[in-house]
């Protein structure tokens, strides 16, 4: 088959992985399916690490709306002419993603801001797409036995809830307010300060942070990378264990390096929460890992996750014991936390155990953070 299609338009994709082809399909299907892929990238326990890593690369490079369309949206949402609201407003967006686009602007008092504006009609399109997905999920769960362990109906329900929330910019505004309050005394971490008076469900105005994305830092000589990684790790440990509220999309493009090696965190649309019960389970898991207690760790995994009726608990415990034995006593400079978590998640997936969404998201964030910290 490969020889036959090499000379057709399918030729370029015959030599890439199945995971990459899934990513390309979702990209071609558009906004809703790109968001579905991004959500599934947090569910390594469902789709596996290879597909999760590939889906985490999904980016929606959506053509920008014309300035006239954007201007009309801002004026309709904020109830005043654009010239009264802003001293300047760049007609060319900084970026255009699946749900909205971002413009630089300046307030009449000289304060520099960015304005995130939702694409017109995107909410209706998303609702239609998700309704189709929900019907397909029900059919898949009823008639395709191979897909039942993946709980497609539950996955789509989780996705619908996440996406509906992301379409309401007031939620991101509230997240930014919470992060700003939590880190008010931290001089090394900054979040954009939102402006509620210039924000609605479809327009979000916030401070402009002038810095360099971590993905474009290159060989900047004036940056202490070890200190930067340490500050980032401490910030996320504070979010998870002190606040129980963490930024859930810390890819290198959302992390800015500001003057003085200050960390700026952008895009607070996706967040995770850790309640007291989950925090206690995480701490118990860490104790089990540090003491090499495979029995306790296996029991914890089966308590936290949704387990199938025919779970082979002895097999799972044996696999976890092998992993703990391999990593036990390994020097820190040789230890890769992301790899260790991926191996544990793969074991959980093979035994068809579903982790609760907040824990699955937290594992994804930890893996992503380690990758960002190792950037050179």
Residue pairs with C-beta under 8 A, 6 or more apart in sequence:
2 14
2 15
5 11
5 14
6 14
13 20
13 21
13 24
17 50
17 54
19 50
19 51
19 53
19 54
19 55
20 54
22 37
22 51
22 54
22 55
23 37
23 54
23 55
23 57
23 58
25 33
26 33
26 34
26 36
26 37
26 55
26 58
27 33
27 34
27 58
27 60
30 98
30 129
31 60
31 62
31 98
31 99
31 122
31 125
31 126
31 129
32 125
32 126
32 129
32 130
32 133
32 163
33 129
34 58
34 59
34 60
34 98
35 98
35 126
35 159
35 162
35 163
35 166
36 133
36 159
37 55
37 58
38 55
38 56
38 58
39 158
39 159
39 162
39 163
40 46
40 47
40 51
40 52
40 55
40 155
41 47
41 52
41 53
41 55
41 56
41 58
41 364
42 52
42 248
42 357
42 360
42 361
42 364
43 52
43 155
43 357
43 360
43 364
44 52
44 342
44 345
44 346
44 349
44 360
44 363
44 364
44 367
45 305
45 345
45 348
45 349
45 353
45 354
45 355
45 360
45 363
46 150
46 151
46 155
46 349
46 354
46 360
47 55
47 150
47 349
48 346
48 349
49 342
49 345
49 346
52 364
56 251
56 364
56 368
59 97
60 97
60 98
61 96
61 97
62 96
62 97
62 98
62 101
62 119
63 96
64 92
64 93
64 96
64 101
65 73
65 96
65 101
65 117
65 119
65 120
67 91
69 120
70 93
70 101
70 103
70 117
71 82
71 89
73 117
73 118
73 120
73 202
73 203
74 82
74 85
74 89
74 115
74 117
74 203
75 81
75 82
75 85
77 200
77 201
77 202
77 203
78 85
78 198
78 200
78 203
82 89
85 198
86 105
86 106
86 107
86 108
86 113
86 115
87 105
87 106
87 107
87 108
87 110
88 105
88 106
89 103
89 105
89 106
89 115
90 103
90 104
90 105
91 103
92 103
93 101
93 102
93 103
94 102
94 103
94 104
94 114
95 101
95 102
96 102
98 122
99 118
99 119
99 122
99 166
99 167
100 116
100 117
100 118
100 119
100 122
100 169
100 202
101 116
101 117
101 119
102 114
102 115
102 116
102 117
103 114
103 115
103 117
104 112
104 113
104 114
104 115
104 208
105 112
105 113
105 114
105 115
105 205
106 112
106 113
107 113
111 207
112 207
112 208
112 210
113 195
113 198
113 205
113 206
113 207
113 208
114 192
114 205
114 206
114 207
114 208
115 198
115 203
115 204
115 205
116 169
116 172
116 203
116 204
116 205
116 206
117 202
117 203
118 167
118 169
118 202
118 203
122 167
123 167
126 163
126 167
130 156
130 159
130 160
130 163
133 156
133 159
134 153
134 156
134 157
134 160
136 152
137 152
137 153
137 155
137 156
138 152
138 153
140 147
140 152
141 147
141 148
141 151
141 152
141 153
149 308
149 352
151 354
158 357
162 270
165 171
166 172
166 269
166 270
167 201
168 201
169 199
169 200
169 201
169 202
169 203
169 204
170 199
170 200
170 201
171 269
172 194
172 204
172 267
172 268
172 269
173 194
173 196
173 199
173 204
173 206
175 268
175 269
175 271
176 191
176 192
176 193
176 194
176 206
176 268
177 194
178 245
179 191
179 245
179 247
179 265
179 268
180 191
180 193
180 194
182 238
182 239
182 242
182 243
182 245
183 189
183 190
183 191
183 235
183 238
186 235
186 238
187 262
188 231
188 235
188 261
188 262
188 263
189 231
189 235
189 262
189 263
189 264
189 265
190 209
190 258
190 262
190 263
190 264
190 265
191 264
191 265
191 268
192 206
192 207
192 208
192 209
192 264
192 266
193 206
193 207
194 204
194 205
194 206
194 207
195 205
195 206
198 205
199 205
199 206
209 256
209 258
209 264
209 266
210 258
211 256
211 257
211 258
211 259
211 262
211 264
212 220
212 256
212 257
213 252
213 253
213 254
213 255
213 256
213 257
214 252
214 253
214 255
214 256
214 257
214 372
214 375
215 251
215 252
215 253
215 375
217 223
217 257
217 375
220 257
223 257
223 261
224 261
225 376
227 261
228 257
228 261
228 263
229 373
231 261
231 263
232 250
232 255
232 263
232 369
232 372
232 373
233 369
233 373
235 263
235 265
236 246
236 247
236 250
236 365
236 369
239 245
239 246
239 247
240 246
240 274
240 279
240 362
241 274
241 279
244 273
244 274
244 275
244 276
244 279
245 271
245 272
245 273
245 274
246 271
246 272
246 273
246 274
246 362
246 365
247 254
247 265
247 268
247 270
247 271
247 365
248 270
248 271
248 272
248 361
248 364
248 365
249 267
249 269
249 270
250 265
250 365
250 368
250 369
250 372
251 368
251 372
252 372
252 375
254 265
254 266
254 267
255 263
255 264
255 265
255 266
255 372
256 263
256 264
256 265
256 266
257 263
257 264
258 264
272 358
272 361
272 362
272 365
273 358
274 282
274 358
274 362
275 358
278 356
278 358
278 359
281 300
281 303
281 304
281 359
282 359
282 362
284 296
284 300
285 297
285 300
287 293
287 296
288 294
288 296
288 297
288 300
289 297
289 324
292 324
292 325
292 328
293 324
294 317
294 320
294 321
294 324
295 317
297 320
297 324
298 313
298 316
298 317
298 320
301 316
301 320
301 348
301 353
302 311
302 313
302 316
302 353
304 355
304 356
304 359
305 348
305 353
305 354
305 355
305 356
306 353
306 354
306 356
307 351
307 352
307 353
308 351
308 352
308 353
311 351
311 352
311 353
312 351
315 351
316 347
316 351
316 353
319 347
320 344
320 347
323 340
323 343
323 344
323 347
327 335
327 340
336 370
337 366
337 367
337 370
338 366
338 367
338 370
338 371
341 363
341 366
341 367
342 367
345 355
345 363
348 355
355 363
